[in-house]
Amino acid sequence: MILLKKKQRRRLLPALLSLALAIFGFLWLQERGNGTYTVETFADGDVSSRHFESLAEARTYMERGGNRALLGPSGEVIDFTGTGIAVTPTDRVTNLYKDAAFKERQSYVAGGTRLRLVGKGSDHLRVTISGADVYVPLADMTLYPDAVVEKRGYYEMRDGQVLHTVEANGNLAGTFLVGPAPQETSDRFYTENVRDVFDSPYQFASIQSKSPYSARELDQFLATLGDSPLTGKGDAFKDAEAEFGINALFLLAVAGHESGYGTSAIARDKNNLFGFKATDDDPSGNASTFASIEASVDAAARLFAEKYVTGSYDRGPFPGNKQEGVNVFYASDPYWGEKVAGTMYRIDRELGLNYLEQLQ
């Protein structure tokens, strides 16, 4: 009997040793990851790579140099040193916060927005976007070092106009008019603050001001648009201006930007000129319906007067950007204020620039 127990012990010890080795190996593989980590170093247009078995080793090496990117086993960018961008998730809006603890919301932006990286923390990024210096959660962002970013957005002054070219995912990308150029230059301005480029008069003019144009003059502009449901509706904008104190030129520009002067699907089907309740995930299905074009204009003027000039969304009575003005909470497009300003300028230019003279 004693001999038998000794034999059982001799069999059990190798089994326990094998189990311990298996557990150790599993834990080592977990630490090692499913593949190698790569650190790419960018210098003078060249790229050199080093591979590491563990994330900790790769991160340590990355942090010892500038302009380095840490890539995961599947080639995704995990982190980098130097300057770069963070791209918001494409399937939802992203909140922008005033603080790194995410306690006070500043604004929000659409999916696929490119944020200029200012700094990184353990769980957050400090970024700039459309004039705002804000914070976003690190876990939600896709990071790219500048060395691998082929295109960047910029402002330019061309043919008497300030134009903004935006690089982003989806329909946010493109080139649009912001306002009249104060000078001609071949320079490109890589900035997230339009005021680094020019004063942007329409973008920061009070929407409580009175438009210099009559209903008849607004109709003259609308008549040039062709097949627009707004043709002959100048009275709707001037009546709303008189009742709610919101500039008729601004209201017409917002309607022009949001609905293509009434030609969008939700404008034709629902008389919705301003994108009311037209969420990013289902703009047409969720959009509000109005009994008439006049009712839509009145609803917009009332909203701006009661919520954005005064009220819970008051961040300044002008189109603005993501730092101040209506754009802070009206639209997920970070450049909505610039686009509305450019539309105001285009209408004003067609009618003789009387509003620009009024601003000056």
C-alpha positions in Angstrom: 0.0 0.0 0.0 2.8 2.4 0.9 4.6 1.6 -2.3 1.5 2.3 -4.3 1.2 5.8 -2.9 4.8 6.6 -3.7 4.1 5.6 -7.3 1.0 7.8 -7.4 3.1 10.8 -6.1 5.7 10.2 -8.8 2.9 10.3 -11.5 1.3 13.4 -9.9 4.4 15.6 -9.7 5.1 15.6 -13.5 1.4 16.4 -14.1 1.5 19.3 -11.8 4.7 20.6 -13.3 3.2 20.4 -16.8 0.1 22.3 -15.6 2.3 25.0 -14.0 4.3 25.4 -17.2 1.1 25.6 -19.3 -0.3 28.3 -17.0 3.0 30.2 -17.2 3.0 29.9 -20.9 -0.5 31.1 -21.2 0.2 34.2 -19.1 3.4 34.9 -21.0 1.5 34.7 -24.3 -1.2 37.0 -22.9 1.5 39.6 -22.0 3.2 39.0 -25.3 0.0 39.6 -27.3 -1.2 38.0 -30.5 1.6 39.4 -32.5 4.4 41.9 -32.6 4.2 45.6 -31.9 5.9 48.0 -34.3 7.3 51.4 -33.7 7.8 53.5 -36.8 10.1 56.5 -36.7 9.6 59.4 -39.2 12.6 61.5 -40.1 13.4 63.6 -43.2 10.7 61.9 -45.2 12.0 58.4 -44.4 10.4 55.7 -42.2 12.2 53.2 -40.1 10.6 50.4 -38.1 11.5 48.3 -35.1 9.4 45.3 -33.8 8.8 44.3 -30.2 7.2 41.3 -28.6 5.5 43.2 -25.8 3.4 46.4 -25.7 5.4 47.8 -22.8 8.7 47.5 -24.6 7.3 49.1 -27.7 5.8 52.0 -25.8 9.0 52.6 -23.9 11.0 52.8 -27.1 8.4 55.1 -28.7 8.5 57.5 -25.8 12.2 57.9 -26.1 12.0 59.7 -29.5 10.0 62.3 -31.4 7.8 61.6 -34.4 7.3 58.0 -33.6 4.1 55.9 -34.0 3.2 52.8 -32.1 1.3 50.2 -34.2 -0.6 47.2 -32.9 -0.4 43.6 -34.3 -3.1 44.5 -36.9 -1.3 47.7 -38.0 -3.6 50.1 -36.1 -2.1 53.2 -34.6 -2.2 52.9 -30.8 -0.2 56.0 -29.8 2.5 58.3 -31.1 4.8 61.1 -30.2 4.8 64.5 -31.9 1.8 66.2 -33.5 -1.1 64.6 -35.2 -4.9 64.3 -35.4 -7.6 62.3 -33.7 -10.6 61.1 -35.7 -14.0 60.8 -34.0 -16.0 57.5 -34.3 -17.9 57.6 -37.6 -21.1 56.0 -36.2 -22.1 58.7 -33.6 -21.5 62.2 -32.5 -18.7 62.9 -30.0 -19.0 65.2 -27.0 -16.4 67.9 -26.5 -15.6 68.7 -22.9 -14.1 71.7 -21.1 -12.2 69.5 -18.6 -10.2 66.4 -18.7 -12.6 64.7 -16.2 -15.4 65.0 -18.8 -17.7 66.8 -16.3 -18.7 69.9 -18.3 -19.7 69.6 -21.9 -18.5 72.4 -24.3 -20.1 71.1 -27.5 -20.3 68.1 -29.8 -19.2 67.2 -33.3 -20.3 64.8 -36.1 -18.8 61.3 -36.7 -15.6 61.4 -38.7 -14.4 64.8 -37.6 -10.7 65.4 -37.5 -9.5 67.0 -34.3 -6.1 68.7 -34.1 -4.1 67.0 -31.2 -2.7 69.3 -28.6 -1.8 66.8 -25.8 -2.4 63.3 -24.4 -3.3 62.0 -21.0 -3.8 58.4 -19.7 -7.5 58.4 -20.7 -8.1 61.7 -22.5 -6.9 63.8 -25.4 -6.7 67.6 -25.5 -7.6 68.8 -29.0 -8.6 71.9 -30.9 -11.5 72.1 -33.3 -13.3 75.1 -34.9 -11.9 77.6 -32.4 -12.4 75.4 -29.3 -9.7 74.0 -27.0 -11.3 70.9 -25.5 -11.0 67.4 -24.3 -12.3 64.0 -25.6 -12.0 60.4 -24.3 -8.9 58.7 -25.7 -10.6 55.3 -26.0 -13.0 56.5 -28.6 -10.5 58.1 -31.0 -8.5 56.9 -33.9 -5.0 58.5 -33.8 -2.8 59.4 -36.7 0.6 61.2 -36.5 1.1 64.1 -38.9 3.8 62.1 -40.7 1.2 59.7 -42.1 -1.5 62.3 -42.7 -1.4 63.0 -46.4 -4.0 65.9 -46.4 -4.8 68.6 -43.9 -7.5 71.2 -43.9 -6.6 74.8 -44.5 -7.9 78.3 -45.3 -6.9 80.3 -48.3 -7.5 83.7 -49.8 -8.3 83.5 -53.5 -10.2 85.7 -56.0 -11.3 88.0 -53.2 -12.7 85.2 -51.1 -11.7 83.3 -48.0 -12.2 79.6 -48.6 -11.9 76.7 -46.2 -10.9 73.3 -47.4 -11.9 70.6 -44.8 -10.5 67.1 -44.7 -12.8 64.7 -42.9 -14.8 61.5 -43.2 -18.2 61.5 -45.0 -19.9 64.6 -46.2 -18.1 67.0 -43.9 -15.2 67.2 -46.3 -15.0 69.8 -49.1 -14.2 73.4 -49.8 -16.6 76.2 -48.9 -16.9 80.0 -48.9 -16.5 81.8 -45.5 -16.4 85.5 -46.4 -14.6 88.3 -48.2 -10.8 88.2 -48.3 -9.0 91.2 -46.8 -6.1 90.6 -49.1 -4.8 88.3 -51.8 -2.1 85.8 -50.9 -0.9 82.4 -52.0 -0.4 81.2 -48.4 -2.3 78.4 -46.9 -3.4 78.8 -43.3 -3.4 75.6 -41.3 -5.4 76.5 -38.2 -8.6 75.6 -36.4 -9.4 79.2 -35.6 -10.8 81.3 -38.4 -9.8 84.4 -36.6 -6.1 83.5 -37.2 -6.9 84.2 -40.8 -9.4 87.1 -40.8 -12.2 88.8 -38.8 -14.9 86.7 -40.5 -17.5 89.5 -40.2 -20.7 87.6 -41.1 -19.7 84.7 -38.8 -19.5 87.0 -35.7 -22.2 89.6 -36.5 -25.2 89.7 -34.2 -28.3 87.9 -35.6 -30.4 90.4 -33.6 -29.5 93.1 -36.1 -32.0 94.2 -38.8 -31.3 93.2 -42.4 -31.0 96.2 -44.8 -33.0 94.3 -47.4 -36.7 94.4 -48.0 -38.9 91.4 -48.8 -39.0 92.5 -52.4 -35.1 92.5 -52.5 -34.9 89.1 -51.0 -37.4 87.9 -53.6 -35.1 89.3 -56.3 -32.3 87.0 -55.0 -34.7 84.0 -54.7 -35.8 84.5 -58.2 -32.3 83.8 -59.4 -32.3 80.3 -57.9 -34.5 78.6 -60.5 -36.7 75.8 -59.1 -36.8 76.8 -55.4 -39.9 76.5 -53.3 -38.7 79.8 -51.6 -39.3 81.9 -54.7 -41.6 84.7 -53.7 -41.3 84.0 -50.0 -39.2 87.0 -49.0 -42.1 88.2 -46.8 -41.8 85.0 -44.6 -38.3 86.0 -43.6 -39.0 89.7 -43.1 -42.2 89.0 -41.1 -40.2 86.7 -38.8 -37.5 89.3 -38.4 -40.2 91.9 -37.4 -41.8 89.5 -34.9 -38.9 87.7 -33.3 -36.0 90.2 -33.9 -33.8 87.7 -35.8 -32.0 89.0 -38.9 -33.9 88.0 -42.1 -30.6 87.6 -44.1 -29.3 85.2 -41.4 -32.6 83.2 -41.5 -32.5 83.0 -45.3 -28.8 81.9 -45.2 -29.6 79.1 -42.7 -32.5 77.9 -44.8 -30.2 78.1 -47.9 -27.5 76.1 -46.2 -29.7 73.5 -44.5 -32.1 72.8 -47.3 -30.6 74.1 -50.5 -33.2 77.0 -50.4 -36.0 74.6 -49.9 -35.0 71.9 -52.5 -33.9 69.2 -50.0 -36.2 66.1 -49.5 -37.3 67.2 -46.0 -38.0 70.7 -47.2 -40.2 69.6 -50.1 -41.9 66.8 -48.1 -42.2 68.4 -44.7 -41.7 72.2 -45.2 -38.7 71.8 -42.9 -36.1 74.4 -44.1 -33.8 74.3 -41.0 -33.2 70.6 -40.3 -35.3 70.6 -37.2 -34.8 67.2 -35.4 -33.0 65.9 -38.5 -30.6 63.7 -36.6 -27.3 62.4 -38.2 -28.4 58.8 -38.1 -31.8 59.3 -39.8 -32.2 63.0 -41.0 -35.3 62.5 -43.1 -37.2 60.0 -40.9 -36.7 62.0 -37.7 -37.2 65.5 -39.2 -40.1 67.7 -38.0 -43.1 68.5 -40.3 -44.5 72.0 -40.7 -47.8 73.1 -42.2 -46.1 75.7 -44.4 -42.8 77.4 -45.3 -43.9 80.4 -43.3 -44.5 78.2 -40.2 -41.0 76.7 -40.6 -39.4 80.1 -40.8 -41.4 81.3 -37.8 -40.4 78.3 -35.8 -36.7 78.8 -36.6 -36.8 82.5 -35.7 -38.6 81.8 -32.4 -36.0 79.1 -31.6 -33.1 81.4 -32.2 -34.7 84.2 -30.2 -35.7 82.1 -27.2 -32.9 79.5 -27.0 -29.8 80.9 -28.7 -30.0 84.7 -28.2 -31.3 84.1 -24.7 -32.0 80.8 -23.0 -30.2 77.5 -22.4 -28.1 77.5 -25.6 -27.0 81.1 -25.4 -23.3 81.2 -26.2 -23.4 84.4 -28.1 -25.9 85.9 -30.6 -24.0 85.1 -33.8 -23.3 82.1 -36.1 -20.0 81.5 -34.4 -18.0 78.2 -34.1 -17.5 75.5 -31.5 -16.1 77.9 -29.0 -18.9 80.6 -29.0 -22.1 81.4 -30.8 -25.0 79.5 -32.2 -22.8 76.7 -33.7 -21.8 75.5 -30.2 -25.1 73.6 -29.8 -27.1 74.1 -33.1 -25.2 71.7 -35.4 -22.8 68.8 -35.1 -20.9 70.1 -38.1 -18.0 72.0 -36.5 -18.0 74.5 -39.4 -21.7 75.2 -39.6 -21.1 78.8 -38.5 -18.6 79.4 -41.3 -20.9 77.9 -43.9 -23.8 80.0 -42.9 -21.5 83.0 -42.9 -20.4 82.2 -46.4 -24.0 81.8 -47.5 -24.9 85.2 -46.0 -22.0 86.8 -47.9 -23.0 85.2 -51.1 -26.6 86.6 -50.8 -25.3 89.9 -49.7 -22.9 90.1 -52.6 -25.7 89.4 -55.1 -27.8 92.3 -53.5 -25.1 94.9 -53.4 -23.2 94.2 -50.1 -25.4 96.6 -48.1 -25.2 94.4 -45.1 -21.4 94.2 -45.1 -21.4 98.1 -45.3 -23.7 98.0 -42.3 -21.3 95.8 -40.4 -18.4 98.0 -41.1 
